[in-house]
Amino acid sequence: MTTLKEVAQLAGVSIATVSYCINGTKNIKPETRLKIMQAIEELNYIPNRSAKNLRDPDSHEIGIVLPDIEDHYYSEILKGLVYEAENANYALNIAFTYRMPKQECKIIQDFISRNVSGLAILTCQPSNTEFFRNSVIRYGIPCVFIDRIPKGLDVNFQAFDNYTTVHYLTGQLLSRGYDKIGLMTGPEELLGESDCIYAFTDAHIEHKKVYYPDLIQSCDMTKEGSFRIFMSSLKSGIPQAIISSSEDMTKGIVEALNLCHIRIPEDICVITLGIECWNNSNYHPHVIHTSRRAFTLGKDCCKLLLRNILSPHLFETEFMLRQERHLAESLVLPAPPKPFSFPANKKKLRILSLDLPTIRALSSVAQEFSCLYGAQVQVDYLPIRELFHAVCEDSKREKSLYDIYIVDVSWLRYLIHENCLRDLTGFIQSRAVDTSHIVQKNLENCYYKGRYYGLPIIGGSHLLFYRKDFFTSTRLQKAFKAQHHISLRPPKTWTEFNGIARFFTRSFNPESPSVFGTSLPAYMSEELALEILIRLWSYGGGLFDHNNRLALHTSQNIRGYQSLLETCSYVSPNFISHNHQKSFQDFGQGKTAMLVSFTEYAGDLKNCVPNDMLSNIGYCTMPGGTPANVGWQMGVSKSTKNWELIQEFFKWVCTKHTSYYLTILDGQAVMKYPYQNHELLKLYPWLDLTDEGIRLSHSRIYPIRSRDRNIPPYQVETVFCQAFHRIWEDGLPIEQALKEGQQELYRLFA
């Protein structure tokens, strides 16, 4: 066990100074505090706040660590723990990890420092054996693990026997004639969840039946997670039955089925590992629930822990899997439903779009619209440049192929000048859609010269994503402070950003935990253009001077390009061939420490980050304070024959529940509802920052008209992107490249 003396020796200070620092009884110099905190971190020292009271080593306090309180299963376990502990005159200190490993470590270390008598832990990180060995086991804290056990540790453990239950349920379904069965579980690294998968596959093998691997799905054990996964799977077909390992996940499955008008049990049999309850009103109608006695599990876990506390030296650890009682007596299965297929719709609403997270989400959720209005929603995707030209061409046809175009906010003025879009002013001003619930700036993006030419579907802004564990590391903070004489923090300016990016680039700092400080997607000019513009704006530049004349060669723009070019030294040398998806992958794999991207892609970013690393990802407003106003709108073809249906579609898109669904499915809603929902804010914390980012954002307004034609926006972006390439790849001086770029702009609009 690490002592106070060892911490003092490593930090090079007195024992008294370490004590003052830990207890906060005297002011300590910041540099001294940093040395002490680094020593504590390296030695894994846990201060015992109750050491003063050695006469009573038993604090009569039990620490309870749970993922959350919202899951009915966890709350019933907690009730059982509380009941038994209070009867034994023990106080409970309850803390929630919200499935964040780093948060769980802090909670457990805090409990140990408080000298708790014992711990009851429902961990979110069973694979982190070293942590539990160096904390709970090392300090000899009596403990019981519930439902999940750290690998390779001899500790008290109690859980339900999910293997036996799922094996029986699967076997019964197969015996009844079901031949296409799905399974929804939590993360496979959790013992109970992996047992469900083994049981499911073993039952199929024993019954000599084929199982479909794509019907075995895992999520984060939330209703939102299961809704997202199950909705995406519905396009591949509907299983005859699905077994869910938790009631919370079942809520998401049922929501998806109800949304798509799929009936239980007529179209699908749903079975969940549930909680024993006397009243049927607690159960989802028509869902088959098993009856795990979670309250009793909590009571028995507490009894086991108390026995361990009272006799710590002679106690032998216990491992117990509890079987559900009376399962065979209570299970009544319906006959296998016929294979389900969505009804064929004669009407069709055709949408042309770029492949974006929100539009993918819209395509999934649109099954509800199809059921309500008997019209199939078909979405076709094109690359961004092809999409632009396809919209221009299709809108000129006497009978267009598409009804709705998803268009970028920077295209609007050009498309209006080319007479490509239907005027929607009458529809929007009729209040058919309550525009007061649309984020105002998103709606303004559809407005031009007193008329509306679209309805927003995606609206967002830039954010800075960063590795919190890097920024809060005592060792790294000390090293950064020594180099720059300021604290390591998320950058507020591009100068700070470059300084931190350099610090986290291994070629400049061999001790950096990441290979590169940041990333720069430059494969597509549309992405590179935004990276350039946010720098130019930050330094007071842009495409126009103070007299509103085209002016690329300005002192402000020179500084902006200099800033971006410095950043290029701290990114992968292959960044010219990278897109935003590659940037996400590098960030998720820990190759980069910071990433500037859009709120629209934040869901995709989370998918690139391992579950155990999500708690280490931080979000903040973008450095420089000049994010780009980005977004996409639903424009309407002038020759569509489905105008009445389109109006109903727009009304449906703007409803509260549709905006919730789009957000849960990794989209970026333009409605205010998701930003005001506490459940979604907990799942997607960056939503809290989106409103401020949109408020600060700058619009991409490009000149349109030359002497004899309208100029597409991408041609303007190409000019300042080519200037960047000439500087970086050809070695052209910045001033010369910007002078040449300015001349190209003049020729373009001559």
N, C-alpha and C positions, 0 to 999 in steps of 0.2 A: 504494500500500500504506500503510495507516494505521501511524503510528509511535507509540512510547511518549510522545514529546513532545506529540503532538496529543491523546492521552488525558489527559495531565497538564493541558494548557491548558484543555480542556473541563471537567474536574473542578475546576479551580482549586486544584491542589495541585502539589507538586514531582514531578519525574520519579522521584526516589528513593522517594517515598511510593507512587507507582504500582507501582514494582518490588517494594517490600516487601509490598504488598497481593497482588500476583499470585503471588509466590514464597512468601508466608507466613513470611518471615524475621523480621518484627517485628509486634508487636500494633498494629493500627490501630483508631481509634475507629469504632464502628458507623456513625455518620453519615458519616464520611469514606469508609469502605468502600462505603457505599451510593452516594455521588457517583461514585466510581471505577467501580463496576460499571455504573452507568447510562451513563457515558461510553463504556465498552467496548461496551455493547449498542448504543448509538446509532451508533458509528463502525465497528461490526463488526470490532473489533480482535481478532486471533488471536495470542496471545503465542507466540513461538518458543522452546520449552524447550531446543532444541539450539543456540541462537545462540552459546553460549560456545565451541562447537567448530567454528569456521569453517574450520579447516584441512582438515576432511573433510566437505564439504557433502553427500556421499552417505552416508546413515546405513545403507545396506544393509538397510533394513527396508521391507517392503511392507505396507500396510494393506489388509485384506480386509473388505468390508462386505456381509453377507448378511442376508436376512430371518429365517432360522432354520436349524437343522441337521437338523430332523426330516424335511423333504422330501427324498426320495431323490435327486431331480434336483439340488438344491443341494449335497448332500453329495458327489455324484460330481464336480461342478464344482470343489468345494473340494479334493478329492483330486488332481485334475489341476493345480490352482494350486500346491499344496504340493509335488508331485513336481517340477515344473519349477523352482520358486523355490529349493528346497533344492539341486538340481543346480547352480544358478548361485550358490550360497553367499549367498543372501538369506534373512533371517529374516522370518517372517510374523507379523503381529499381527492376529488374527481377532476381529471383533465382530459381534454380531447385533442387528438393529433390531426384530425381532418385529413388523414391518409398522407401526411407529410413526414417522411423519415427524419428529417433534421429536427422538426418540431418534437417528434417523439423522443429523440435523444436528449434534447434540452429538458423535457418534462421529467424523464427518468433520472437524469443527473440531479435535477432540482430536488426530487423526492429523496434521493440518497443523501443529499446534503442536509436535508431536514431530519435525517435520522428516523425515517418512517420504520415501523415495525415490520412491514411486509408490503409486497406489491402484487396486484392482480393486473395482468397485461393482456390486452387483445391487440397484438402488434400489427403494424402495417409493413414491417420489414423483417420477416423471418429469415431472410438470407443474410442479414447483417450479424452473423454469429459473433464476430470479433467484438462488436460493440457490447453485446450482452455478456460475453465472457470477461471483458475488461471493466464492466461496471457492476451489474447485478451479481454475477457469480464471484467476481474478484472481491467485492466488499461483503460477501456472505449474507446478502439480503434474502430472507425467506420470500419466495415468490410462487405464483401459479400462472401459467400461460393458458389462455382460453382460446380454443378454436384454431390457433396457429402456434406452431412451436419452432423456435430457432433450430436450424439444422445442426445436428451433432452435439447438442447439449443435453445433459442428464438433468432435467428440471421437471417440476410438477406440471402436468398437462391434463386438461379435460376438454372434451369436445363431443359433438354428436358424430355418430358413425355414418357419414355421408355415403361411403362406399356401399354399405349394405342397403341403405334406403334407395339410392339411385339405381343400383343393380336390380333390386326388386321391382321398382317402378318401370324400368326399361323392359325387363323380362315380361311383366304383365301386359304392357302395350304390344310387344311383339307377339305374345300368345293370343291376343285379341285380334290380330290381323293387321296391326299398324306396320307399315313397311318404310315410312319416311318420317323419322323422328329427329327433332332438333334438341340441342342442349345449350343453355346459356349459363356460364359460370363466371366467377370472379377471376382474378389473375392466377395463372397456373402455378406460380411459385408458392401459393398458399396451400397448405396440406389438404384442407377440406375440399378445396376446389379441384385440385389435381386428382383427389380420390373420386370425385364425381365423374371426371373424364375417364379414368381407368374403369370404373364400374360400368359406364355407358358402353364403352368399346368391348369390355369383357362379356357383357350380356349379349351383345350382337353376335360375337364369335361363338358363344355357347349355344345360341339359338340358330347358328348357321345362317345368319342374316347379314346382308350388306349394310354397313353404315356409311353415311355421307360425311366425310371430314369437313366439308364447307358448312355443314349444319352444326358443328361444334364451335361455339363462339365464346370469347371471353371479353369482359369489359371491366370497368373500375368499380363495380358493385354499387353504382348509383342508378336511380331511375332514368336520369338523363343519359348516362352511358349506355344502358341497355336499349333505350329508345333509339339512340343514334345508330348503334350496331344493327338492331333488328330492322329498322327502316331501310337501311342500305341493302339488307339481304332479301327484302321482299321482292325485288325485281328479278331475283333468280328463282323465285317460286315459293310457295307456301307449304311448309311441312304439315303432315296430318296431326302432329302433336309436338309440343315443346315442353321440356322440363327445365325449370329455372331453380338455381340453387339459393335464391333469397327472395323474400317478398318485395324488397325495394326494387330489384331488377324486374320482377314481375309487373310492377306498376308501369315501368317503361314499355314493356312488351304489350301490355293491355292497351296503353295509350296509342301505340302504333297500330294495333289491330283496329281499335275504334276509329282512328283517323281514316283508315282505308276501308271502313265498313266491312271488315272481316268478322264474322260472328263466332262467339264461343258458346257452346261447343259444336254448333252446326258445321262450321268450316274448319275449325282447329280445336284440338284438346290442349288445354294449358294446365300444367301441374307445377306447383311450387313447393319447395321445402318451407313450410310455414311454422307458425307459433301456436301452441295450444291456447284456445280461447273458448269460453262458454257461449259467446254470442256470435251468431252468424253475420251480424252487421259489420263485423270487423273484416270480413272476407270479401274479396272481389266476387261479384256474382258469376256463377258458372265456372269459376276457376277451382280446380281441385287442390286443396291444401292438405299437407301432412301436418302433424301436430307435435312439433318438438317442444319439450318442456324447458324453455329457456330460463324461466324463473327458477326452476329447480336446479338447473345447471349452475346458475349464479350462486344459489345457496350452498350447493355442495362444493363449489370452488372456494368459497369463503371458509367453509368448515375445514377443508384441506389446508388452506393457508394458515388458519389459526392453529391447527395442530402442529404445523411446521414452526410457527412463531414460538409456541410454548415449549417445543422440544427440538431446537435447531441442530443439536449435535447427534442425537440418536435417531433422527427422522430419516426414513427412506423415501425417496421421491416416488411419486405415483403417476402412471400414464394410463388414462382411461378414455375409451371411446364408448359413448352411450348410444344404445339403439332406441329407435322410436317404438313405443308400445302400441299395440293394437292396429298396426298399419294394415295388415292383411284384412282385418275385420271391417275397417272403415272405407277401404278403397273401392269405389264404384266407377268403372270406366264406361264411357259411351261407346257406341259402335264407331269404327273408323269412318271419318268423313270421306266423301268423294274428293278426288283431287280438285283443288280450288283454282279457279282462273278468274281474272277480272273480266267483267262484261265488255264485249266489243262495243265501241262507241262509233256511231256514224259521223258525228261532228269531230273536228280536229282543230286545235289551236296550235299553230306552228310558230316556234320561237327560234331566232338565230342569235348565237351568243359566242363569246369567248368562254373557254373552260375555266370558270371561277368557282370558289367554294360556295358562295351564296347561290349561284345558279344550279349547281349540283344539288344543293339542299332544296331549292325550289322545285326541281324536277322530281325529287322524292316525295315531297309534301303535296305536290299537285295531284296525287292520287285522290286526295279528299275532294278537290275541285272536280275531278272527273266523275266521282260518285255523285256529287251534288247536282252537276249540270249535264251529265251524260256526254261529256266532251273530253277526248283525249288531249293531253298537253304533250306535244312533241318538241324536244329541244335538240337542235343540231349545233355542233360546236365547230368553230374554225379558228386558226391562229389569228393573232390580232390584226396583222396587215391584210390578210385575206378577208377577215370579217369586215373591215372598213370598206374595201372595194365591193364586197358582196352586197352590203347594205346599199351602197350607191347604185349598183346595177339593178338590184331587185326592186328598188323603189321606183325605177323608171319603167318597169314593165306594166303593160295594160292590166294584167292580172298577176299580182305579185305571188311568189312562192311562199312568202312568210307573212304572218300577221303582226308579229312584234319583233322589234330589233333591240337587243341590249347594246347600248352605245356608250362610249366613254364621254365623260363630261367635257373633255377638250374638243370633241368632234362636233358638238351641238351647233355652234355658229356656222360651221362649214356646211353641215347637212341641211340647215335651214336655208342658207343661201342657194344650195343646190336643189331646193324644193323637194326634199326626200321624205319629210316627216309630216304627219297629220297634225293639225292644230288642235290641241286638247283643252284650250282655254275654257270653252263652254262646259265641258265635263267637270273640270276641276273647280270652277267657280259655282257650279250647281250644288256643291257640297255633297255630291254623291259619295265622295271620300272625305272623311273628316281630316283635313290637312293640318289641324292644330296638333295632331299627334305625330306629325312627321318632323324630323329635325329640320329646323328652318333653313339652314344653309344647304341641305340636300335638296330641298324644294326649290330654292333659288337657282340651283344649277340647271334647272329645267326651264328657266324663264329668260326670255330674250325680247327686248323691245315691246314690253307690255303683253306678251303672249306666252303661253305654256306649250311646250312641244314634247313633253315627256313626263313620266312619273318616276321618281327615284326608286331604285331597287337595292342599290349598294351605296353606302356612304361611310367614309372613314377617314383616317389620317395616318401619318407616320407615328411610330413609337420607337423608343430605344429598348431593346431587350438585352439583358446582361446577366452574367453568372454571379448571383449573390454570394455564393460560397467563396469565389475568388476575391470579391470586393471586401468581404468581412474577415478574411483570413488575417490573423494577427501578424504572421510572418510577412505576408505580402504588403500589409499596411505599413509595417515598419520599413520595409525596403523602399516603398514608394515615397514615404515621408523623407527618407534619407536622400533620395534623388531630387525630389521636386519641392520639398519644404511645405507641402500642403497635404491634407488628408486625401486618401483614396476614396473617391465617391463617384456615383454616376455623373458623367460630364454635363455641364450646363452650356458650354460653348464648343465650337469646333476645334479651337486651340486645345482645350482640355481633352477633347475626344482624341485628338491625334497623340497627345502626350500619353494618355492611358493606353491607346492602341499600341504605341511603341513599347510601353512597359510590358504588355502582355504578348509581345512578339518574341519568340525564342531566339531568333537570330540577333536581336538587340539585347535580350535578357535571358541568359541560359537557364535561369531559375523559374521562368514563366511556366505555369501549368498548362497553357495553351500554346499551340504552334504559332497562331497568328492572332493579332489583336482584334481584327474585325474582318468583314467580307465586303465585296463590292460586286454585285451582279451586273455584268456589262455585255452579256451575250446579245440581248435585245436592246435596240436603241431606245425603245419606249421605257425600259427600266433604267438605262444609263441616263437618259434625259432627266428623269426625276432626281437622280443622285446629283446631277450637275445643278439643277435649278435650286434645290434647297440650300446649296452652298452659295450660289450667286445671291439669292434673296437675303441670306443671313448677313452678307457683307454689303447690303444696300444696292446690289446690282439686279440684273435681269436682262430682258431683251429690249427694254426701252429706257431712254435716258429721262431726265427730269422734264424735258419738253415733249415727252411721249413720242419720240422718234426712235426708229430702230437703231440700236447701238450696242453691239456685242463687245467692241473694243473700248472698255472703260476701266478705270483704276479699280473700281469695286469688283468687276468681273475678273480682273487679273488676280485679285486676292482670293476670290472664290475658287478659281481654277488651281491656284497654288495650294490652297487647303486640301482640295480633293486629290491632287497629285501627291501630296505628302502622305495621305491615307493609303495610296497605292503601295507604299513601301511596307505597309503593315498587313497586307492581305496576301492570299495565295498568288504566286506568280502566274498562275493560269486563270486569273479572274476574268480575263477577256472572254473566255469560253463558258463562264458560269452564269446560270440563271438564279432566280430567287429560291428555287427548290434546292439547288446545290448549297446555297448559303444556309438554308434551314438544316440540311443534313450535317454540314460541318459544325454548326452551332450545337446541334443535338448530340453530336459525338464528342464535344468538348474540344474541337480543334480551334475554335474562336471564342473570345471572351465577350464580345459585344456584337450586336446585329441591329441595324436600322431597317425596319420593314413596316408593312401596313397592318392596321387592325383587321382588314379583310382576310389576311393570311395567318392571323394569330392561331386559329384552330389548326391549320395545317402545320404550323410550327410545333404546336404541342404534340402532334402525332409523330414528329421526328425526335422527340425527347423521350428517353426511357422513363418509365413511371417513377422510378426511385430518384430521378433527377429533377422532376417537375418543381419540387419545393425550392430548388436552387435557382430557378429562373425569375429574375426581377423585371419589372416593367416601369418605365417612366417616360415623361415627355421627351421629345427629341431635342438634342443639343442644337443651339442656334435659334430656337424659337420660331422657325419659319417652315413648318411642315407644308406639304403640298395638299391642296384640296382635291382629293381623289374620290371617284365614285362612278357609278354606272346607272343609266336610266333605261326605262322601257319606252322606246319610241314606237309609234304605230305606223304601219304602211298606209299610204294614201289610197291604195286601191284594194284594201282588204274588204272582204264580204262579211267579216265576222265582228263588226264593230259592236253590236249589242252584246255578244259573248265576251268580247275584250273588256267592256265596261264591268261586267260581272266579275271577271278575273281580277281586274284592278281593285275592285271593292274587297274581294276575298284576300288578296295579297296584303292589304292594309289593315286587316283585322288584328286584334291583340294576339289571339292564339296562333295565327300564322307567323307573326313576328317572333313569338317565343320559339316555335318549331324551327324556323330558319336559324335562329341564334344557337339553339341546342345542337343543330346539325352542322356547326362550324361556320355558319354564315355571319354576315354583318348587316343587321337590320337597320333600316333608315327610320324606323318608328322609335318613339321614345320609350315604349313599354319595357323592353328588356333592360334598359338602363336604370329602371326603377324597381326591378324585381330582385329581392335579396338572394334568392336561390341561384339565379343566373350570375349575379355579381360575385357570389362565392366561387362559382365554377370558372368564371371568366373575369378575373380581377381587372383586366385591361379595359373593360367596359367603363369603369370609373374614370378613365383618362380620355376616352374617346371624345367626349363633349368638349373638353378643353382643347384637344388637338384640332378638332373641326373649327372651333372658334378662332384659333390662331392661324389657321391654314390660309395659304395664298392660292389663288386660282390661276390655272394655266390658260391665259387668254392670248391667243396668237393672232396676228393680222391675217386677214382672209383674202382680200381682193388685190390682185395685181391689175395691170392695165387692161388685160383681155380675158382673164380667167380667175377662178377661185383657187386658192392654194391649200391643199390638204395639210392638216396640222403636222403630220409625221414628216413632211418635207422641211418644215421649220426646225423640228427637233433634230433631224438628220444633220443640219448645218452645225449646231453647237456640239453634237456628238462627234462629228468628223473632226472638229477642232481639237477635241480631247484626244482622239486617236492619233492625230498628227503630232501632238505634243508627246504623248506617251510612247508610241511605237516608232515614230520617225525622228524624234528628238528635236522637233521644231521649237524655237523659243515661244513662250506663251504669248507675248505681245504680237509676234508675227502671225501665229495661228489665229488669234482673235481678229487681227486686221483682215486676214484672208476670209475668215468666216463672215465678218461684217460685209465685205464686198459681195460674197455669195448671197447674203440676204438682200442686198440692194438689187442684184441681178434677178433674184427670184421674184421680187415684187416690182420690177421695172415695167 
